[in-house]
Amino acid sequence: MAGADGHAGTPRLSGAGTKAGPRAKTAPARRSGGGRKPQAAPRGVRWWAVGAVVAAVLIGLPLAHAFLGELGAVLLGTFLGGFALGRGTAK
């Protein structure tokens, strides 16, 4: 047989069907302030970095080729280029 609320077989707890009294108002959630700060606008081109890359290619690679040979210059350039790229794009 169905209970007063129409559900069969569910026991009713005392006071479960009555309305509760007025609820106390809770304060609105506050922001903790621990979020990320807004980032500044990106700066323009860093010309010293551009000059360093140009100097490394035009001066550094021929010197590395003279001292280390072709394979050494390619490996050194690849290693240093990857390191510079990783540092430049690190967050």
Buried (B, 14 or more C-beta within 10 A) or exposed (E): EEEEEEEEEEEEEEEEEEEEEEEEEEEEEEEEEEEEEEEEEEEEEEEEEEEEBEEBEEEBBEEBBEEEEEEEBBEBBEEBEEEBEEEEEEE
